[in-house]
Amino acid sequence: MREEQKHAGSREKLLRAARRVVIKVGTSTVTAADGKFCAERVKPLVKSIAELMKSGRQVVLVSSGAVGLGRGWIGLHRSRLSDMVTKQACAAVGQSLLMNAYKAMFSVYGVKVAQVLLTEDDFTNWRRYSNLRQTMEKLLGFGVLPIVNENDTVSTAELESVGGETRSPVFSDNDRLAALVMSGLEADALVLLTDVEGLLRNVSAGESQPDVEVISLVEKITPELKSLAAGPSASGRGGMQTKLEAAEIAMSCGGTAVIANGNDGKILDRVFAGEKTGTVFLPSKRMRGKRRWIAYAADVRGRVVVDDGAQRAIAHGKASLLSSGIVRIENHFAPMDVVSIVDLSGREFARGIANCTSKEAEEFAKAKSESAGKGNGAKSQVVFTRDNIVLFEES
């Protein structure tokens, strides 16, 4: 009981003290059943965001809903959007509707808004990622509310179905996008608003209509918690699984994440008052900015298989990866690309920024192997510098 009270106090303290926050609203909150903008649900959230800003907090709003609003405006809200071009056309129509609605609502409270449309390349390229942060910092400094969405009109990463594709998108929904924005800005809190009360657990297994309870506090995201996550919602592209992934990123940023019901008009007031509502994820050890980018935002271009000695040296000895420890190279990469580092069983235990091309790495490893056979000891080359390697878990 004492431990529970301590954590409850931590939640209240962290959320009350949060000065920079990222709030994400989903399609189910923004759009009504007829495909139109749901002013009834959004207006109270707008008022709360304006009050947060008035109190001195900096806020970034990540809003879904462009595709949903566009399909409703065109008259396709009862149709299944099966092809990419139609989805992109709906996004082009819906994004202007979305921003017009937000501009009108926030202007009532004297809040100026800015549209920020992002693609994967804004996160996978370190220079663009850094520039994005500078732009967002400037907007926040001006007291403007950035309203962020993926640029679905030109980007296919979020809209397309994943099938037979080995490369995973950096963000496949706005939950992860919101977490990456939070990471880039080193925000204090991430709030994910959805159409349920939080992360739910079944407390009466076996019944046809089981009772569920909200898991109010999470210190660590475990396989058990991940198993509780459902698939995508009917109107959106995410689901509880993507929200857990986003929360995990937020925790690694040293921030607090909250999953709560966006249909409650007072939800943001309650969250930042530290009330017991939704599911709160407490921060873990903070990962430095560039290391977070390597772990979560960067596009993984290749794969390097290393031997047991190299795996131990990296995982436990905090060593760089030398060419002598490379068993083989899988997929091509260029200098400064982020590459997956796996052990002999194929398990990814680290990622790193390459110092050279995949071809050069292969040549270094081959030369070292051949020189060892001849006994003349060619010098090993550093393929990944330790400062540019991120471990995913203790090995």
C-alpha positions as CSV (number, residue, x, y, z in Angstrom):
1,M,0.0,0.0,0.0
2,R,2.9,2.3,0.9
3,E,4.6,1.5,-2.5
4,E,1.3,2.3,-4.3
5,Q,1.0,5.6,-2.6
6,K,4.6,6.5,-3.4
7,H,4.0,5.8,-7.1
8,A,0.7,7.7,-7.1
9,G,2.7,10.7,-5.6
10,S,5.2,10.3,-8.4
11,R,2.5,10.4,-11.0
12,E,1.0,13.6,-9.5
13,K,4.3,15.3,-9.1
14,L,5.6,14.4,-12.7
15,L,2.4,15.5,-14.5
16,R,1.9,18.6,-12.5
17,A,5.5,19.6,-13.1
18,A,5.5,18.8,-16.9
19,R,6.3,22.0,-18.8
20,R,6.6,20.7,-22.3
21,V,4.0,18.2,-23.4
22,V,2.9,16.3,-26.6
23,I,-0.8,15.4,-26.9
24,K,-2.0,13.0,-29.5
25,V,-5.7,12.7,-30.5
26,G,-6.9,9.8,-32.6
27,T,-9.3,9.5,-35.5
28,S,-12.0,8.1,-33.2
29,T,-11.9,11.4,-31.2
30,V,-11.6,13.8,-34.1
31,T,-14.2,12.4,-36.5
32,A,-17.9,11.5,-35.9
33,A,-19.7,8.5,-37.3
34,D,-20.8,10.4,-40.4
35,G,-17.2,11.3,-41.3
36,K,-17.4,14.9,-40.2
37,F,-15.3,16.8,-37.7
38,C,-16.6,16.1,-34.2
39,A,-16.7,19.5,-32.6
40,E,-18.5,18.2,-29.6
41,R,-15.6,16.0,-28.6
42,V,-12.7,18.3,-29.7
43,K,-13.9,21.7,-28.4
44,P,-13.3,20.8,-24.7
45,L,-9.9,19.5,-25.5
46,V,-9.0,22.7,-27.4
47,K,-10.1,24.7,-24.3
48,S,-7.9,22.6,-22.1
49,I,-4.9,22.9,-24.4
50,A,-5.4,26.7,-24.5
51,E,-5.5,26.7,-20.7
52,L,-2.3,24.6,-20.5
53,M,-0.5,27.1,-22.7
54,K,-1.9,30.0,-20.7
55,S,-0.4,28.5,-17.6
56,G,3.0,28.5,-19.1
57,R,3.3,25.0,-20.6
58,Q,4.5,24.4,-24.1
59,V,2.2,22.1,-26.1
60,V,2.5,20.2,-29.3
61,L,-0.7,18.6,-30.7
62,V,-0.4,15.5,-32.9
63,S,-3.7,15.0,-34.6
64,S,-5.0,12.2,-36.7
65,G,-8.2,12.5,-38.8
66,A,-7.2,13.9,-42.2
67,V,-8.0,10.7,-44.1
68,G,-11.3,10.2,-42.2
69,L,-12.4,13.8,-42.7
70,G,-11.5,13.7,-46.4
71,R,-13.4,10.5,-47.1
72,G,-16.4,12.0,-45.3
73,W,-16.2,15.2,-47.3
74,I,-15.9,13.3,-50.6
75,G,-18.7,11.0,-49.6
76,L,-16.7,7.8,-49.1
77,H,-17.1,7.3,-45.4
78,R,-19.2,4.2,-45.9
79,S,-16.7,2.7,-48.4
80,R,-13.5,0.8,-47.7
81,L,-10.5,2.6,-48.9
82,S,-8.5,-0.1,-50.5
83,D,-6.1,1.7,-52.8
84,M,-3.3,4.0,-51.9
85,V,-4.1,6.9,-54.3
86,T,-7.7,7.2,-52.9
87,K,-6.3,7.4,-49.3
88,Q,-3.8,10.1,-50.4
89,A,-6.6,12.0,-52.1
90,C,-8.7,11.8,-49.0
91,A,-5.7,13.0,-46.9
92,A,-5.2,16.0,-49.2
93,V,-8.9,17.1,-48.8
94,G,-9.1,16.3,-45.1
95,Q,-5.9,18.0,-43.9
96,S,-7.2,21.4,-44.9
97,L,-10.5,20.7,-43.2
98,L,-8.7,19.6,-40.1
99,M,-6.5,22.7,-39.9
100,N,-9.4,25.0,-40.6
101,A,-11.4,23.5,-37.8
102,Y,-8.5,23.8,-35.4
103,K,-7.6,27.3,-36.4
104,A,-11.2,28.5,-35.8
105,M,-11.4,26.8,-32.4
106,F,-8.1,27.9,-31.1
107,S,-8.6,31.5,-32.3
108,V,-11.4,31.8,-29.7
109,Y,-8.7,31.6,-27.0
110,G,-6.1,33.7,-28.9
111,V,-3.9,30.7,-29.7
112,K,-2.0,30.8,-33.0
113,V,-1.5,27.4,-34.7
114,A,1.0,26.1,-37.2
115,Q,0.7,23.1,-39.5
116,V,3.6,20.7,-39.4
117,L,3.4,17.8,-41.9
118,L,6.1,15.1,-41.6
119,T,7.4,12.1,-43.5
120,E,9.8,9.3,-42.5
121,D,12.7,11.2,-44.0
122,D,12.3,13.9,-41.4
123,F,13.3,11.3,-38.8
124,T,15.6,8.9,-40.6
125,N,18.1,11.6,-41.7
126,W,20.0,13.0,-38.7
127,R,20.4,16.5,-40.3
128,R,16.7,16.8,-41.1
129,Y,15.8,15.4,-37.7
130,S,18.0,18.1,-36.1
131,N,16.5,20.8,-38.3
132,L,12.9,19.7,-37.4
133,R,13.8,20.1,-33.7
134,Q,15.1,23.6,-34.3
135,T,11.9,24.6,-36.2
136,M,9.7,23.2,-33.5
137,E,11.7,25.0,-30.8
138,K,11.3,28.3,-32.7
139,L,7.5,27.8,-33.0
140,L,7.2,27.0,-29.3
141,G,9.4,30.0,-28.5
142,F,6.9,32.2,-30.4
143,G,4.0,30.8,-28.3
144,V,2.6,29.0,-31.4
145,L,0.9,25.6,-31.1
146,P,2.4,23.2,-33.7
147,I,-0.3,20.8,-35.0
148,V,1.5,17.7,-36.4
149,N,0.4,15.0,-38.7
150,E,2.0,12.7,-41.2
151,N,2.0,14.1,-44.7
152,D,-0.2,11.3,-46.0
153,T,-0.6,13.0,-49.4
154,V,3.0,12.2,-50.4
155,S,4.1,9.6,-47.8
156,T,3.0,6.0,-48.1
157,A,4.8,4.7,-45.0
158,E,1.7,5.0,-42.8
159,L,-1.0,4.3,-45.3
160,E,0.3,1.2,-47.0
161,S,-0.2,-2.3,-45.6
162,V,2.9,-4.2,-44.5
163,G,3.2,-7.4,-46.4
164,G,6.3,-9.3,-47.5
165,E,8.4,-6.2,-46.8
166,T,11.5,-6.7,-44.6
167,R,12.0,-3.0,-43.9
168,S,9.8,-1.6,-41.1
169,P,8.6,1.9,-41.3
170,V,9.9,4.4,-38.7
171,F,6.3,5.3,-37.8
172,S,3.3,3.4,-39.0
173,D,0.7,5.5,-37.1
174,N,0.5,8.8,-35.2
175,D,1.1,7.2,-31.8
176,R,4.7,6.4,-32.7
177,L,5.0,9.7,-34.6
178,A,3.9,11.5,-31.4
179,A,6.5,9.6,-29.4
180,L,9.3,10.5,-31.8
181,V,8.2,14.2,-31.7
182,M,8.4,14.0,-27.9
183,S,11.8,12.3,-28.1
184,G,13.2,15.0,-30.5
185,L,11.9,17.8,-28.3
186,E,12.8,16.1,-25.0
187,A,9.3,16.8,-23.8
188,D,8.3,15.9,-20.2
189,A,5.0,14.1,-21.0
190,L,3.2,12.3,-23.8
191,V,-0.6,12.0,-23.6
192,L,-2.3,9.6,-26.1
193,L,-6.0,10.1,-26.2
194,T,-8.2,7.3,-27.5
195,D,-11.7,5.9,-27.1
196,V,-11.1,3.7,-24.1
197,E,-10.2,4.4,-20.5
198,G,-6.6,3.2,-20.8
199,L,-4.8,-0.1,-20.9
200,L,-7.3,-2.7,-19.9
201,R,-7.0,-6.1,-18.1
202,N,-9.6,-8.8,-18.0
203,V,-10.4,-9.6,-14.4
204,S,-13.0,-12.3,-15.0
205,A,-11.6,-14.7,-17.6
206,G,-14.0,-17.2,-19.1
207,E,-17.2,-15.1,-19.1
208,S,-18.9,-14.2,-22.3
209,Q,-18.9,-10.6,-21.3
210,P,-15.8,-10.3,-19.0
211,D,-15.3,-7.4,-16.6
212,V,-12.2,-5.3,-17.2
213,E,-10.2,-3.0,-15.1
214,V,-7.8,-0.1,-16.1
215,I,-4.2,-0.7,-15.3
216,S,-3.5,2.6,-13.6
217,L,0.3,2.6,-13.3
218,V,3.1,0.9,-15.3
219,E,6.8,1.0,-14.3
220,K,8.0,-1.4,-17.0
221,I,6.4,-2.7,-20.2
222,T,6.6,-6.4,-20.0
223,P,5.6,-9.2,-22.5
224,E,2.4,-9.7,-20.4
225,L,1.4,-6.1,-20.9
226,K,2.1,-6.4,-24.6
227,S,-0.2,-9.5,-24.8
228,L,-3.1,-7.4,-23.5
229,A,-2.9,-5.0,-26.4
230,A,-5.5,-5.3,-29.1
231,G,-5.2,-4.7,-32.9
232,P,-6.1,-1.5,-34.8
233,S,-9.3,0.3,-34.0
234,A,-12.2,0.4,-36.5
235,S,-11.6,4.0,-37.6
236,G,-7.9,4.4,-36.9
237,R,-4.7,2.7,-38.0
238,G,-3.2,2.2,-34.6
239,G,-4.4,0.4,-31.5
240,M,-3.2,-0.4,-28.0
241,Q,-0.1,-2.1,-29.3
242,T,1.2,1.0,-31.0
243,K,0.3,3.0,-27.9
244,L,2.5,0.7,-25.8
245,E,5.3,1.1,-28.3
246,A,4.9,4.9,-28.1
247,A,4.8,4.8,-24.3
248,E,8.0,2.7,-24.2
249,I,9.8,5.4,-26.3
250,A,8.5,8.1,-24.0
251,M,9.8,6.2,-20.9
252,S,13.2,5.8,-22.5
253,C,13.3,9.6,-23.0
254,G,12.9,10.0,-19.3
255,G,9.3,11.2,-19.8
256,T,5.9,10.2,-18.5
257,A,3.3,8.7,-20.9
258,V,-0.5,8.6,-20.4
259,I,-3.1,6.6,-22.3
260,A,-6.6,8.1,-21.5
261,N,-10.1,8.5,-22.9
262,G,-10.4,11.5,-25.3
263,N,-14.2,11.4,-25.1
264,D,-13.9,12.9,-21.6
265,G,-14.0,16.6,-22.1
266,K,-12.1,17.3,-18.9
267,I,-9.5,14.6,-19.4
268,L,-6.5,16.9,-20.0
269,D,-7.4,19.0,-16.9
270,R,-7.5,15.8,-14.9
271,V,-4.3,14.3,-16.3
272,F,-2.2,17.4,-15.6
273,A,-3.8,17.9,-12.2
274,G,-2.2,14.5,-11.4
275,E,-5.6,12.8,-10.8
276,K,-5.8,9.0,-11.1
277,T,-7.1,8.6,-14.6
278,G,-6.1,6.5,-17.5
279,T,-2.9,4.5,-17.6
280,V,0.3,6.3,-16.6
281,F,3.8,5.0,-17.6
282,L,6.5,6.2,-15.3
283,P,9.9,7.4,-16.8
284,S,12.9,5.1,-16.9
285,K,16.6,5.9,-17.4
286,R,17.0,8.7,-19.9
287,M,18.7,7.8,-23.2
288,R,20.7,10.6,-24.8
289,G,19.3,12.3,-27.8
290,K,21.4,10.9,-30.6
291,R,21.3,7.4,-29.0
292,R,17.5,7.7,-28.9
293,W,17.5,8.6,-32.6
294,I,19.6,5.5,-33.4
295,A,17.3,3.2,-31.4
296,Y,13.9,4.5,-32.5
297,A,13.9,7.0,-35.3
298,A,16.6,6.1,-37.7
299,D,15.9,3.9,-40.8
300,V,17.8,0.7,-40.5
301,R,19.7,0.1,-43.7
302,G,21.7,-3.1,-43.2
303,R,22.6,-6.0,-40.9
304,V,25.9,-7.2,-39.5
305,V,26.3,-10.6,-37.9
306,V,29.1,-10.7,-35.3
307,D,30.8,-13.5,-33.4
308,D,30.4,-14.3,-29.7
309,G,33.6,-12.4,-28.8
310,A,32.4,-9.2,-30.5
311,Q,28.9,-9.6,-29.0
312,R,30.4,-9.8,-25.5
313,A,32.8,-7.0,-26.1
314,I,30.0,-4.7,-27.2
315,A,27.4,-5.8,-24.7
316,H,29.6,-6.0,-21.6
317,G,32.9,-4.3,-22.4
318,K,31.5,-1.2,-24.0
319,A,33.7,-1.7,-27.0
320,S,33.6,-0.6,-30.6
321,L,32.9,-3.2,-33.3
322,L,36.0,-4.2,-35.1
323,S,36.2,-5.8,-38.5
324,S,37.7,-8.9,-36.8
325,G,34.4,-9.6,-35.1
326,I,32.3,-9.6,-38.2
327,V,31.0,-13.0,-39.4
328,R,29.1,-11.7,-42.4
329,I,27.3,-8.6,-43.9
330,E,23.6,-8.8,-44.8
331,N,22.2,-6.0,-47.0
332,H,24.1,-3.0,-48.3
333,F,24.7,0.2,-46.3
334,A,26.7,3.4,-46.7
335,P,28.8,5.5,-44.2
336,M,26.6,7.1,-41.6
337,D,23.7,4.7,-42.2
338,V,22.2,3.0,-39.1
339,V,22.8,-0.7,-39.2
340,S,21.4,-3.6,-37.1
341,I,24.0,-5.6,-35.2
342,V,22.9,-9.2,-34.5
343,D,24.5,-12.2,-32.8
344,L,25.1,-15.7,-34.3
345,S,21.5,-16.7,-33.6
346,G,20.1,-13.7,-35.5
347,R,19.0,-11.8,-32.4
348,E,19.4,-8.0,-32.8
349,F,21.1,-6.8,-29.6
350,A,22.4,-3.4,-30.8
351,R,22.3,-0.8,-33.6
352,G,25.0,1.5,-34.7
353,I,26.1,4.2,-37.2
354,A,28.5,2.7,-39.7
355,N,31.9,4.3,-40.3
356,C,32.2,2.8,-43.8
357,T,30.3,1.1,-46.6
358,S,29.1,-2.5,-46.3
359,K,31.6,-3.4,-49.1
360,E,34.5,-1.9,-47.2
361,A,33.4,-3.7,-44.0
362,E,33.4,-7.0,-45.9
363,E,36.9,-6.3,-47.3
364,F,38.2,-5.4,-43.9
365,A,36.8,-8.6,-42.4
366,K,38.2,-10.7,-45.2
367,A,41.6,-9.2,-45.0
368,K,41.8,-9.8,-41.3
369,S,40.7,-13.4,-41.7
370,E,43.2,-14.1,-44.5
371,S,46.1,-12.4,-42.6
372,A,45.2,-14.5,-39.5
373,G,45.5,-17.6,-41.5
374,K,48.9,-16.6,-42.8
375,G,50.1,-15.4,-39.4
376,N,51.0,-11.9,-40.4
377,G,48.3,-10.1,-38.3
378,A,46.6,-7.4,-40.4
379,K,45.2,-4.5,-38.3
380,S,41.5,-4.6,-37.5
381,Q,39.4,-1.6,-38.6
382,V,36.7,0.1,-36.5
383,V,33.4,-0.4,-38.3
384,F,31.2,1.0,-35.6
385,T,32.5,3.4,-32.9
386,R,31.3,2.7,-29.4
387,D,29.8,6.2,-29.1
388,N,27.6,5.4,-32.1
389,I,26.3,2.1,-30.8
390,V,23.1,1.6,-28.8
391,L,22.3,-1.6,-26.9
392,F,18.7,-2.8,-26.8
393,E,18.9,-5.0,-23.8
394,E,21.5,-6.5,-21.5
395,S,22.9,-9.6,-23.0
